[in-house]
């Protein structure tokens, strides 16, 4: 019998069904595992404005809206019988609210934080997250390197919870798709990614490059050659899978805050039987991956261009690594990761009973 049958999932949920959010996958897959799941959108706009998303509000309105969001959440939990409160990031939930849920309402609280909780400079975290650390029963983190820091900051239990993919979305198409791009990158603009791709184009000007993602048109200089390779803003789900399938090689760049770890693309790309060429990090070249067998990596522009040139000429070897990469990520579905997590929580609860 499930001890944590009723779960409240607190995160940012998109009203656009075409847009992908990790939280939506968690919600649907927890239900598939047999749990009763309700969602609380911590980024809803509760003010009488036409804007739908809290993040789009003016800076002076966000604190007001946050006050009402936190008030609404406390009332919801107080008047309901949830067995488990599951945060996914939810960085705008105040530490006072988290303390209230834990100490006053005596709720079991876990959190998965898909960004670096100690990085404030890019807006991915804030003081509320750190002040809430003592009130979480379990902190799920995607980087093994962050575990000691979280323990030192006062977290009771830290568990490694790697990024994974939603197997209901990232599937292999039944029919073969012609590959019309040599290399593709799908992701939001940032300066480092711009520099990588600009240098790639300079060294391999004839390569068939394709770029999808938000902010590229707004941020690229008018004279940038990358403007010639932009196709659209962010793409999701079937559109993204189609792009992967139409590309011989998919690039993956690891943001600074991901440090020695990985990101969602590390698992999403191989899951669609597409060839992944990713920026090298310690955790990506460890299990389940073996560099040169089921994943390929680079650390410099020179290494990137050499590997691109090599694998674009070696279709058989590229396919072999792609197939082995697909096999390697089969245990890294969100369903399997959640099932292992909930079983562990259930076992711990049984031991304490």
C-alpha positions as CSV (number, residue, x, y, z in Angstrom):
1,X,0.0,0.0,0.0
2,X,1.3,3.4,-0.9
3,X,2.0,5.6,2.1
4,X,2.3,8.7,-0.1
5,X,-0.8,8.2,-2.1
6,X,-1.8,11.9,-2.3
7,X,0.8,14.2,-3.7
8,X,0.7,17.9,-4.2
9,X,3.1,19.0,-7.0
10,X,4.3,22.6,-6.8
11,X,6.0,24.1,-9.7
12,X,5.7,26.3,-12.8
13,X,3.1,24.8,-15.2
14,X,2.6,26.2,-18.7
15,X,-0.8,27.0,-20.0
16,X,0.5,26.3,-23.5
17,X,0.1,22.6,-24.1
18,X,2.6,22.7,-27.0
19,X,5.3,23.9,-24.6
20,X,7.2,21.3,-22.6
21,X,7.8,21.6,-18.9
22,X,9.5,19.1,-16.6
23,X,6.7,19.6,-14.1
24,X,4.0,18.4,-16.5
25,X,5.9,15.2,-17.2
26,X,6.3,14.6,-13.4
27,X,2.6,15.1,-13.0
28,X,1.4,12.7,-15.7
29,X,4.0,10.0,-15.0
30,X,3.3,10.0,-11.2
31,X,-0.3,9.4,-12.1
32,X,0.7,6.5,-14.3
33,X,2.6,5.1,-11.4
34,X,-0.7,5.0,-9.4
35,X,-0.5,8.2,-7.3
36,X,-3.1,10.8,-6.9
37,X,-1.5,14.1,-8.0
38,X,-2.8,17.6,-7.8
39,X,-0.8,20.5,-9.2
40,X,-0.2,24.0,-7.8
41,X,1.1,26.5,-10.3
42,X,3.5,28.7,-8.3
43,X,3.9,31.0,-11.3
44,X,0.2,31.9,-11.7
45,X,-0.8,35.5,-11.9
46,X,-3.4,36.2,-9.2
47,X,-3.6,39.9,-9.9
48,X,-6.5,41.2,-12.2
49,X,-4.2,41.7,-15.2
50,X,-4.2,40.3,-18.7
51,X,-0.8,38.9,-18.2
52,X,-1.0,35.1,-17.4
53,X,2.5,34.4,-16.1
54,X,4.0,35.7,-12.9
55,X,7.4,36.0,-14.5
56,X,6.1,38.5,-17.0
57,X,4.8,40.9,-14.4
58,X,6.6,44.2,-13.7
59,X,9.2,43.9,-11.0
60,X,7.2,46.0,-8.5
61,X,4.1,43.7,-9.0
62,X,5.9,40.4,-8.4
63,X,6.2,40.8,-4.6
64,X,2.5,41.5,-4.4
65,X,1.6,38.5,-6.5
66,X,4.0,36.4,-4.6
67,X,2.2,37.3,-1.4
68,X,-1.1,36.0,-2.8
69,X,0.6,32.9,-4.2
70,X,2.1,31.9,-0.9
71,X,-1.1,32.7,1.0
72,X,-3.1,30.6,-1.5
73,X,-0.7,27.7,-1.1
74,X,-0.8,27.7,2.7
75,X,-4.6,27.7,2.6
76,X,-4.7,24.8,0.1
77,X,-2.4,22.6,2.1
78,X,-4.1,23.5,5.4
79,X,-7.5,22.4,4.0
80,X,-6.4,19.3,2.2
81,X,-4.9,15.9,3.2
82,X,-1.7,15.5,1.1
83,X,0.7,12.8,2.1
84,X,3.6,14.4,0.3
85,X,4.5,17.9,-0.9
86,X,6.7,17.8,-3.9
87,X,8.4,21.0,-5.0
88,X,10.0,21.3,-8.5
89,X,12.2,24.4,-8.1
90,X,9.3,26.8,-7.0
91,X,11.9,29.4,-6.1
92,X,9.2,32.0,-5.4
93,X,7.7,30.1,-2.5
94,X,9.0,31.8,0.6
95,X,11.0,30.1,3.3
96,X,8.3,31.2,5.7
97,X,5.7,29.2,3.7
98,X,8.0,26.2,3.6
99,X,8.6,26.4,7.4
100,X,4.8,26.7,7.9
101,X,4.2,23.6,5.8
102,X,6.8,21.6,7.7
103,X,6.6,22.8,11.3
104,X,3.0,23.8,11.6
105,X,1.2,21.4,9.2
106,X,3.8,18.6,9.7
107,X,4.0,17.7,6.0
108,X,6.5,15.6,4.3
109,X,8.3,17.9,1.9
110,X,10.8,17.0,-0.9
111,X,12.2,19.2,-3.7
112,X,13.9,18.6,-7.0
113,X,15.9,21.6,-8.0
114,X,16.8,21.5,-11.7
115,X,19.1,24.5,-11.5
116,X,22.0,25.3,-9.2
117,X,20.5,26.4,-5.9
118,X,23.7,28.4,-5.0
119,X,23.8,30.4,-8.2
120,X,22.0,33.8,-7.8
121,X,23.6,35.8,-10.6
122,X,21.3,34.5,-13.4
123,X,18.1,34.4,-11.4
124,X,18.0,30.6,-11.1
125,X,17.9,30.8,-7.3
126,X,17.5,33.2,-4.4
127,X,17.8,33.5,-0.6
128,X,14.3,31.9,-0.1
129,X,15.6,28.6,-1.6
130,X,18.6,28.6,0.8
131,X,16.6,29.6,3.8
132,X,14.2,26.8,3.1
133,X,16.9,24.1,3.1
134,X,16.4,22.9,6.7
135,X,12.7,22.3,6.1
136,X,13.0,19.9,3.2
137,X,12.9,16.2,4.2
138,X,14.7,15.3,1.0
139,X,16.6,17.5,-1.5
140,X,16.9,15.9,-5.0
141,X,19.8,17.2,-7.0
142,X,21.1,16.4,-10.5
143,X,24.8,16.9,-9.7
144,X,26.8,14.7,-7.4
145,X,29.2,17.6,-6.9
146,X,26.5,19.7,-5.2
147,X,25.8,17.1,-2.5
148,X,28.4,18.1,0.0
149,X,27.5,21.8,-0.3
150,X,23.8,21.0,0.3
151,X,24.6,18.9,3.3
152,X,26.8,21.6,4.7
153,X,24.0,24.1,4.2
154,X,21.7,22.2,6.5
155,X,19.7,19.7,4.2
156,X,18.6,16.6,6.2
157,X,18.8,14.2,3.2
158,X,20.4,14.8,-0.2
159,X,19.7,12.3,-3.0
160,X,21.2,12.2,-6.5
161,X,18.4,12.5,-8.9
162,X,19.7,12.8,-12.5
163,X,17.9,14.5,-15.3
164,X,15.9,12.0,-17.3
165,X,13.5,12.0,-20.2
166,X,9.8,11.5,-20.6
167,X,9.4,8.3,-22.5
168,X,5.9,9.3,-23.5
169,X,7.4,12.2,-25.5
170,X,10.9,11.3,-26.5
171,X,10.3,8.3,-28.6
172,X,11.8,6.9,-31.8
173,X,9.7,7.7,-34.9
174,X,8.4,4.6,-36.7
175,X,9.6,5.8,-40.1
176,X,13.1,6.9,-41.3
177,X,13.5,10.6,-41.7
178,X,15.9,12.0,-44.3
179,X,18.8,13.9,-42.7
180,X,19.1,17.3,-44.3
181,X,21.2,19.0,-41.6
182,X,24.8,18.1,-40.8
183,X,24.6,19.7,-37.3
184,X,21.8,21.2,-35.2
185,X,21.6,23.0,-31.9
186,X,18.3,23.5,-30.1
187,X,18.5,25.8,-27.1
188,X,18.2,29.3,-25.8
189,X,20.8,31.8,-26.7
190,X,23.7,32.7,-24.4
191,X,27.0,34.3,-25.0
192,X,29.1,31.2,-24.7
193,X,26.9,29.2,-27.1
194,X,27.1,32.1,-29.6
195,X,30.9,32.0,-29.3
196,X,31.0,28.2,-29.8
197,X,28.8,28.3,-32.9
198,X,30.5,31.3,-34.4
199,X,33.9,29.7,-34.1
200,X,32.5,26.5,-35.5
201,X,31.2,28.3,-38.5
202,X,34.5,30.1,-39.0
203,X,36.4,26.8,-39.1
204,X,33.7,24.9,-41.0
205,X,31.9,27.5,-43.2
206,X,30.3,24.9,-45.6
207,X,28.7,22.8,-42.9
208,X,24.9,22.6,-42.9
209,X,24.2,24.1,-39.6
210,X,20.7,24.6,-38.1
211,X,19.7,26.5,-34.9
212,X,16.5,26.7,-33.0
213,X,15.8,28.6,-29.8
214,X,14.7,31.7,-28.0
215,X,16.6,35.0,-27.9
216,X,18.9,34.3,-30.8
217,X,17.3,36.9,-33.1
218,X,17.3,39.5,-30.3
219,X,20.8,38.9,-29.1
220,X,22.9,38.2,-32.1
221,X,24.8,41.2,-33.7
222,X,23.4,42.3,-37.0
223,X,26.5,41.1,-38.8
224,X,26.6,37.7,-37.2
225,X,26.8,34.8,-39.8
226,X,24.7,32.7,-37.4
227,X,21.6,34.7,-38.5
228,X,21.7,32.7,-41.7
229,X,21.2,29.5,-39.8
230,X,18.3,30.4,-37.5
231,X,15.0,28.6,-38.1
232,X,12.7,29.6,-35.3
233,X,12.3,30.2,-31.6
234,X,12.2,27.3,-29.1
235,X,10.7,24.0,-30.4
236,X,9.2,21.3,-28.2
237,X,8.1,17.7,-28.2
238,X,7.4,16.3,-31.7
239,X,8.9,19.4,-33.5
240,X,12.1,18.9,-31.6
241,X,12.2,15.2,-32.2
242,X,11.7,15.8,-35.9
243,X,14.6,18.2,-35.9
244,X,16.8,15.7,-34.1
245,X,15.9,13.0,-36.6
246,X,16.6,15.3,-39.6
247,X,20.1,16.0,-38.2
248,X,23.2,13.9,-38.4
249,X,24.7,15.3,-35.3
250,X,23.1,17.2,-32.4
251,X,25.3,19.5,-30.3
252,X,24.9,20.0,-26.6
253,X,26.5,22.8,-24.6
254,X,26.7,22.6,-20.8
255,X,25.9,25.9,-18.9
256,X,28.3,27.1,-16.3
257,X,25.9,26.4,-13.5
258,X,25.8,22.7,-14.5
259,X,29.5,22.5,-13.7
260,X,30.7,18.9,-14.0
261,X,27.3,17.4,-14.6
262,X,24.9,17.0,-17.5
263,X,21.6,18.4,-18.6
264,X,18.3,17.1,-20.0
265,X,19.6,16.9,-23.6
266,X,22.2,14.4,-22.4
267,X,19.4,11.8,-22.2
268,X,16.7,13.3,-24.5
269,X,18.9,13.1,-27.6
270,X,20.0,9.4,-27.3
271,X,16.4,8.5,-26.4
272,X,15.3,9.5,-29.9
273,X,18.2,7.5,-31.5
274,X,20.0,10.6,-32.5
275,X,23.8,11.2,-32.4
276,X,24.9,13.3,-29.4
277,X,28.1,15.4,-29.5
278,X,28.2,17.1,-26.1
279,X,30.6,19.4,-24.2
280,X,32.7,17.1,-22.0
281,X,32.0,16.9,-18.3
282,X,33.0,14.3,-15.6
283,X,29.5,13.0,-15.0
284,X,28.7,12.7,-18.7
285,X,31.7,10.5,-19.4
286,X,30.8,8.3,-16.4
287,X,28.1,5.6,-16.2
288,X,25.9,5.0,-18.1
289,X,28.1,6.6,-20.8
290,X,31.4,5.6,-22.1
291,X,33.0,8.1,-24.4
292,X,33.6,6.8,-27.9
293,X,31.2,4.0,-27.4
294,X,27.8,5.4,-26.7
295,X,28.5,9.2,-26.4
296,X,30.9,11.6,-28.0
297,X,32.4,14.7,-26.3
298,X,34.5,17.8,-26.9
299,X,36.2,20.4,-24.8
300,X,37.7,22.8,-27.3
301,X,36.7,24.3,-30.7
302,X,39.5,22.4,-32.4
303,X,38.3,19.1,-30.9
304,X,34.7,19.9,-31.8
305,X,35.5,20.6,-35.5
306,X,37.7,17.5,-35.8
307,X,35.0,15.2,-34.4
308,X,32.3,16.8,-36.5
309,X,34.5,16.2,-39.6
310,X,35.2,12.7,-38.6
311,X,31.7,11.6,-37.8
312,X,30.1,13.3,-40.7
313,X,32.3,11.0,-42.9
314,X,31.7,7.9,-40.9
315,X,28.0,7.0,-41.1
316,X,28.4,3.4,-39.8
317,X,30.4,4.4,-36.7
318,X,28.0,7.3,-36.0
319,X,25.0,4.9,-36.2
320,X,26.7,2.3,-33.9
321,X,27.3,5.0,-31.2
322,X,23.8,6.3,-31.7
323,X,22.3,2.8,-31.2
324,X,24.5,2.1,-28.1
325,X,23.5,5.5,-26.7
326,X,19.9,4.6,-27.1
327,X,20.4,1.5,-25.0
328,X,22.4,3.3,-22.4
329,X,19.6,5.7,-21.5
330,X,16.8,3.2,-21.1
331,X,17.0,3.3,-17.3
332,X,17.0,7.1,-17.3
333,X,13.3,7.7,-17.9
334,X,11.5,10.0,-15.6
335,X,9.1,7.1,-14.7
336,X,11.9,4.8,-13.6
337,X,13.7,7.6,-11.6
338,X,10.4,8.6,-9.9
339,X,9.5,4.9,-9.1
340,X,12.9,4.4,-7.5
341,X,12.6,7.6,-5.5
342,X,9.1,6.8,-4.2
343,X,10.0,3.2,-3.3
344,X,12.9,4.5,-1.3
345,X,10.7,7.0,0.5
346,X,8.1,4.3,1.2
347,X,10.7,2.0,2.5
348,X,12.1,4.7,4.8
349,X,8.6,5.4,6.1
350,X,8.0,1.7,6.8
351,X,11.3,1.4,8.8
352,X,10.3,4.4,11.0
353,X,6.7,3.1,11.5
